[in-house]
Amino acid sequence: MKQNIKAGDEVVVLAGNQRGDRGKVLQVFPRRQRVIVEGVNKRKHHERKTQDNPEGAIVERENPIHLSNVMKAALYDQKRGSAPA
């Protein structure tokens, strides 16, 4: 499947709880067909105690979403016939 989304692109989420949200692509996993979008699909992650982080912590991180659920923002705006917000 052809993939035209790269890290740094602005995309719009097409499906799921955060449908309509825009964000920058942080990372792309082509073999798994998944992308990590800034500020989208955040989950809590428990971190171990380490020398750098002696208390441990609960951190929110972005999780990957499927490539088919995002579209480049420019193409989205062009298809919707509207200017970017």
C-alpha positions as CSV (number, residue, x, y, z in Angstrom):
1,M,0.0,0.0,0.0
2,K,1.4,3.4,-0.9
3,Q,2.1,5.6,2.0
4,N,2.5,9.3,1.5
5,I,2.5,10.5,5.1
6,K,5.9,11.4,6.5
7,A,7.2,12.7,9.9
8,G,6.6,16.4,10.2
9,D,3.4,16.4,8.1
10,E,0.2,18.0,9.5
11,V,-2.6,15.5,9.5
12,V,-6.3,15.3,10.4
13,V,-7.7,12.3,12.3
14,L,-10.6,10.7,10.3
15,A,-11.9,8.1,12.7
16,G,-12.1,7.4,16.4
17,N,-12.6,9.4,19.5
18,Q,-10.5,12.3,18.3
19,R,-12.0,12.6,14.9
20,G,-11.3,16.0,13.4
21,D,-8.2,16.7,15.5
22,R,-5.2,18.1,13.8
23,G,-1.6,17.4,14.7
24,K,1.9,16.9,13.5
25,V,3.2,13.4,12.7
26,L,6.0,12.6,15.1
27,Q,6.9,9.1,13.9
28,V,5.9,6.7,11.2
29,F,6.0,2.9,11.3
30,P,5.6,1.8,7.7
31,R,5.7,-2.0,8.2
32,R,3.0,-1.8,10.9
33,Q,1.1,0.9,8.9
34,R,0.9,3.2,12.0
35,V,1.7,6.8,12.9
36,I,2.2,8.7,16.1
37,V,0.4,12.1,15.9
38,E,1.2,14.8,18.4
39,G,-1.5,15.2,21.0
40,V,-3.7,12.4,19.7
41,N,-4.5,9.0,21.3
42,K,-2.7,9.7,24.6
43,R,-2.5,6.9,27.2
44,K,-1.0,6.8,30.7
45,H,2.3,4.9,31.0
46,H,3.8,3.8,34.3
47,E,7.5,4.4,34.4
48,R,9.9,2.4,36.7
49,K,12.1,4.0,39.3
50,T,15.5,4.7,37.9
51,Q,18.5,6.8,38.9
52,D,17.3,9.5,36.6
53,N,13.7,9.3,37.9
54,P,14.0,8.1,41.6
55,E,10.3,8.5,42.3
56,G,8.9,6.7,39.2
57,A,6.0,8.4,37.4
58,I,2.8,8.1,35.5
59,V,3.4,9.8,32.1
60,E,0.9,10.5,29.3
61,R,2.3,9.4,25.9
62,E,0.9,9.4,22.4
63,N,0.2,5.9,21.1
64,P,0.2,4.9,17.4
65,I,-2.9,5.0,15.3
66,H,-3.5,3.3,12.0
67,L,-2.4,5.0,8.8
68,S,-5.9,4.7,7.3
69,N,-7.3,6.9,10.1
70,V,-5.3,10.0,9.1
71,M,-5.2,12.2,6.1
72,K,-2.9,15.1,5.2
73,A,-4.4,18.4,6.4
74,A,-4.0,20.1,3.1
75,L,-5.7,17.3,1.2
76,Y,-8.5,17.2,3.8
77,D,-9.1,21.0,3.5
78,Q,-9.1,20.7,-0.3
79,K,-11.7,17.9,-0.3
80,R,-13.9,19.7,2.3
81,G,-13.7,22.9,0.3
82,S,-12.7,25.0,3.3
83,A,-9.7,27.0,4.4
84,P,-7.6,25.8,7.4
85,A,-8.9,26.8,10.8
